[in-house]
Amino acid sequence: MQDINDFILTAAEQPWVLFVVLTCCVTDGFFPPIPSESVVVGLSSVSGSSGSPSVWLLGLVAAIGAFSGDNVAYIIGHRIGIQRWRWMRTQRMQGAFRWAGKELRRRSASLIMVARFIPIGRVAVNFTAGATHFNHCKFVALTAMSAILWATYSVILGYFFGVWFEDNHLVGALIAIVVAVILGIIIDLIISKIRGSDPLDGKDTPEEDAPTPPTV
């Protein structure tokens, strides 16, 4: 166990770890399998227990990466739409795209802010915003705010558990990651409960409700 803790601490002290964080956060904006939350929360936990990497730099890099990833997804959606690749055409993703298109017309600001905390939800919203030609200036402003909130939340959560488990970097990081995942699921369930259905099950919106340009 001590060897693992030493390895984690050594890795966290390396400058390249921030480039890993940036890459994960950017990619996660348009490719949900990349676990950016886990990376940010885990490293902030190590920062809380050891002081490395700098929690301020970590938060800044995470926010920049999240903002960039969201806007890359917007551009991709704007240029190729939401039907180009096979994974986009699955029932689950098409349901998510229809849901995002409908909600963008109703409550765009709150949707974009909250979607950043839900992996598949944010990808659906980002792509759909681009595909429906949602006002890009407004999208940039909203994703900037949501990225800052998401990065702050992730860093604070991880840092708290890092301080709590100061003598064991591995345990602190693992617990912080598990709690982050659970909170993400809870947020998703709360949103689904408010709407009365699962926004990603592909059944809450009829086929004819394809995304159309929202009123902005």
RODO-2510 file (C-alpha; in nm, 4 decimals, decimal comma):
residues 216
     n   res          X          Y          Z
     1     m     0,0000     0,0000     0,0000
     2     q     0,2819     0,2389     0,0827
     3     d     0,4388     0,1769    -0,2572
     4     i     0,1093     0,2698    -0,4258
     5     n     0,0801     0,5854    -0,2178
     6     d     0,4374     0,6818    -0,3054
     7     f     0,3678     0,6245    -0,6754
     8     i     0,0525     0,8390    -0,6650
     9     l     0,2389     1,1181    -0,4870
    10     t     0,5295     1,1044    -0,7318
    11     a     0,2962     1,1169    -1,0327
    12     a     0,0975     1,4062    -0,8834
    13     e     0,4163     1,6109    -0,8502
    14     q     0,5007     1,5858    -1,2208
    15     p     0,4195     1,8850    -1,4460
    16     w     0,2721     1,6592    -1,7151
    17     v    -0,0143     1,5579    -1,4883
    18     l    -0,1859     1,8907    -1,5631
    19     f    -0,1675     1,8165    -1,9361
    20     v    -0,3408     1,4852    -1,8644
    21     v    -0,6151     1,6746    -1,6818
    22     l    -0,6518     1,9218    -1,9684
    23     t    -0,6696     1,6455    -2,2286
    24     c    -0,9301     1,4478    -2,0336
    25     c    -1,1490     1,7523    -1,9718
    26     v    -1,1375     1,8647    -2,3346
    27     t    -1,2106     1,5181    -2,4726
    28     d    -1,4911     1,4568    -2,2235
    29     g    -1,6881     1,7419    -2,3771
    30     f    -1,7594     1,5316    -2,6862
    31     f    -1,6612     1,1765    -2,5839
    32     p    -1,8290     1,0729    -2,2543
    33     p    -1,6262     0,7547    -2,1825
    34     i    -1,3324     0,9749    -2,0785
    35     p    -1,3660     1,0082    -1,6960
    36     s    -1,2678     1,3718    -1,6473
    37     e    -1,4511     1,3995    -1,3146
    38     s    -1,2596     1,1044    -1,1746
    39     v    -0,9273     1,2508    -1,2853
    40     v    -0,9964     1,5969    -1,1408
    41     v    -1,1514     1,4720    -0,8181
    42     g    -0,8800     1,2103    -0,7662
    43     l    -0,5950     1,4551    -0,8197
    44     s    -0,7551     1,7238    -0,6043
    45     s    -0,7817     1,4622    -0,3305
    46     v    -0,4088     1,3966    -0,3600
    47     s    -0,3524     1,7721    -0,3512
    48     g    -0,5501     1,7923    -0,0292
    49     s    -0,3375     1,5250     0,1355
    50     s     0,0045     1,6142    -0,0062
    51     g    -0,0089     1,9637    -0,1553
    52     s     0,0662     1,8418    -0,5103
    53     p    -0,0453     1,9307    -0,7678
    54     s    -0,1424     2,2903    -0,6921
    55     v    -0,5151     2,2901    -0,6263
    56     w    -0,5474     2,6338    -0,7874
    57     l    -0,3723     2,5270    -1,1070
    58     l    -0,5738     2,2059    -1,1116
    59     g    -0,9005     2,3966    -1,0898
    60     l    -0,7926     2,6443    -1,3580
    61     v    -0,6819     2,3715    -1,5991
    62     a    -1,0008     2,1708    -1,5372
    63     a    -1,2194     2,4753    -1,6072
    64     i    -1,0295     2,5628    -1,9267
    65     g    -1,0470     2,2018    -2,0453
    66     a    -1,4181     2,1678    -1,9715
    67     f    -1,4986     2,4956    -2,1460
    68     s    -1,2897     2,4009    -2,4493
    69     g    -1,4412     2,0533    -2,4737
    70     d    -1,7965     2,1843    -2,4607
    71     n    -1,7263     2,4299    -2,7409
    72     v    -1,5445     2,1731    -2,9535
    73     a    -1,8594     1,9600    -2,9271
    74     y    -2,0713     2,2595    -3,0287
    75     i    -1,8576     2,3099    -3,3401
    76     i    -1,8727     1,9393    -3,4277
    77     g    -2,2509     1,9400    -3,3889
    78     h    -2,2768     2,2549    -3,5992
    79     r    -2,0692     2,1066    -3,8811
    80     i    -2,1777     1,7420    -3,8951
    81     g    -2,5089     1,7282    -3,7062
    82     i    -2,6225     1,4455    -3,4800
    83     q    -2,6561     1,1550    -3,7227
    84     r    -2,3070     1,1137    -3,8696
    85     w    -2,1539     0,8425    -3,6467
    86     r    -2,3012     0,5098    -3,5413
    87     w    -2,2926     0,5883    -3,1678
    88     m    -2,5016     0,8977    -3,2370
    89     r    -2,7740     0,6880    -3,3996
    90     t    -2,8374     0,4572    -3,1026
    91     q    -3,1789     0,4805    -2,9407
    92     r    -3,0302     0,6148    -2,6177
    93     m    -2,8310     0,8936    -2,7834
    94     q    -3,1116     0,9904    -3,0204
    95     g    -3,3433     1,0116    -2,7206
    96     a    -3,0868     1,2336    -2,5498
    97     f    -3,0552     1,4563    -2,8569
    98     r    -3,4344     1,4956    -2,8870
    99     w    -3,4573     1,5764    -2,5180
   100     a    -3,1756     1,8308    -2,5450
   101     g    -3,3337     1,9982    -2,8477
   102     k    -3,6674     2,0340    -2,6726
   103     e    -3,5157     2,1620    -2,3474
   104     l    -3,2887     2,4098    -2,5256
   105     r    -3,6025     2,5778    -2,6591
   106     r    -3,7552     2,5921    -2,3124
   107     r    -3,4771     2,6655    -2,0637
   108     s    -3,1438     2,6922    -2,2390
   109     a    -2,9483     2,8632    -1,9599
   110     s    -3,0343     2,6213    -1,6806
   111     l    -2,9979     2,3224    -1,9131
   112     i    -2,6451     2,4086    -2,0260
   113     m    -2,5376     2,4891    -1,6695
   114     v    -2,6704     2,1634    -1,5222
   115     a    -2,5805     1,9376    -1,8165
   116     r    -2,2069     1,9874    -1,7469
   117     f    -2,2511     1,7674    -1,4380
   118     i    -2,4011     1,4756    -1,6358
   119     p    -2,1582     1,2980    -1,8748
   120     i    -2,4006     1,1840    -2,1471
   121     g    -2,6299     1,4802    -2,0874
   122     r    -2,3608     1,7376    -2,1532
   123     v    -2,2493     1,5664    -2,4738
   124     a    -2,6086     1,5582    -2,5994
   125     v    -2,6624     1,9239    -2,5121
   126     n    -2,3322     2,0370    -2,6637
   127     f    -2,3872     1,8572    -2,9944
   128     t    -2,7523     1,9572    -3,0157
   129     a    -2,6757     2,3218    -2,9447
   130     g    -2,4398     2,3226    -3,2406
   131     a    -2,6713     2,1233    -3,4677
   132     t    -2,9649     2,3565    -3,3971
   133     h    -2,7542     2,6711    -3,4417
   134     f    -2,8076     2,7839    -3,0841
   135     n    -2,6615     3,1334    -3,0382
   136     h    -2,2890     3,0662    -3,0094
   137     c    -2,2044     3,3771    -2,8072
   138     k    -2,4646     3,2814    -2,5500
   139     f    -2,3386     2,9228    -2,5507
   140     v    -1,9824     3,0416    -2,4889
   141     a    -2,0915     3,2541    -2,1931
   142     l    -2,2997     2,9770    -2,0375
   143     t    -2,0339     2,7096    -2,0840
   144     a    -1,7734     2,9400    -1,9312
   145     m    -1,9848     2,9740    -1,6181
   146     s    -2,0737     2,6051    -1,6051
   147     a    -1,7083     2,5032    -1,6502
   148     i    -1,6023     2,7234    -1,3588
   149     l    -1,8786     2,5834    -1,1368
   150     w    -1,7996     2,2237    -1,2357
   151     a    -1,4254     2,2631    -1,1808
   152     t    -1,4790     2,4347    -0,8455
   153     y    -1,7199     2,1641    -0,7307
   154     s    -1,4875     1,8817    -0,8415
   155     v    -1,1782     2,0332    -0,6814
   156     i    -1,3484     2,1161    -0,3517
   157     l    -1,5010     1,7699    -0,3284
   158     g    -1,1707     1,5943    -0,3905
   159     y    -0,9719     1,8302    -0,1698
   160     f    -1,2066     1,7694     0,1231
   161     f    -1,1540     1,3944     0,1142
   162     g    -0,7815     1,4414     0,0590
   163     v    -0,7531     1,6405     0,3795
   164     w    -0,9720     1,3870     0,5590
   165     f    -0,7520     1,0952     0,4507
   166     e    -0,4247     1,2810     0,4718
   167     d    -0,2186     0,9699     0,5500
   168     n    -0,3515     0,7587     0,2645
   169     h    -0,3610     0,9192    -0,0800
   170     l    -0,5128     0,6139    -0,2482
   171     v    -0,8058     0,5729    -0,0094
   172     g    -0,8830     0,9444    -0,0140
   173     a    -0,8814     0,9561    -0,3934
   174     l    -1,0960     0,6432    -0,4320
   175     i    -1,3577     0,7603    -0,1819
   176     a    -1,3699     1,1058    -0,3410
   177     i    -1,4211     0,9525    -0,6862
   178     v    -1,6972     0,7210    -0,5617
   179     v    -1,8761     1,0106    -0,3922
   180     a    -1,8463     1,2210    -0,7108
   181     v    -1,9999     0,9411    -0,9176
   182     i    -2,2841     0,8970    -0,6677
   183     l    -2,3555     1,2713    -0,6639
   184     g    -2,3604     1,2731    -1,0450
   185     i    -2,6160     0,9919    -1,0450
   186     i    -2,8252     1,1761    -0,7863
   187     i    -2,8238     1,4942    -0,9970
   188     d    -2,9303     1,2924    -1,2999
   189     l    -3,2120     1,1245    -1,1037
   190     i    -3,3350     1,4559    -0,9620
   191     i    -3,3555     1,6073    -1,3098
   192     s    -3,5342     1,2972    -1,4394
   193     k    -3,7770     1,3079    -1,1461
   194     i    -3,8576     1,6727    -1,2063
   195     r    -3,9265     1,5983    -1,5712
   196     g    -4,1168     1,2801    -1,4875
   197     s    -3,9038     1,0530    -1,7100
   198     d    -3,5515     0,9508    -1,7973
   199     p    -3,4201     1,2063    -2,0489
   200     l    -3,1856     0,9458    -2,1938
   201     d    -3,4161     0,6485    -2,2359
   202     g    -3,5290     0,7515    -2,5814
   203     k    -3,8983     0,7195    -2,4879
   204     d    -3,9877     1,0552    -2,3425
   205     t    -4,0071     1,2411    -2,6728
   206     p    -4,1763     1,1241    -2,9936
   207     e    -3,9698     1,0808    -3,3060
   208     e    -4,1141     1,3907    -3,4658
   209     d    -3,9667     1,6054    -3,1897
   210     a    -3,6316     1,6232    -3,3644
   211     p    -3,4130     1,9145    -3,2548
   212     t    -3,4992     2,2410    -3,4199
   213     p    -3,3322     2,5792    -3,3798
   214     p    -3,4223     2,7176    -3,0336
   215     t    -3,5481     3,0658    -2,9776
   216     v    -3,2720     3,2715    -2,8214
***
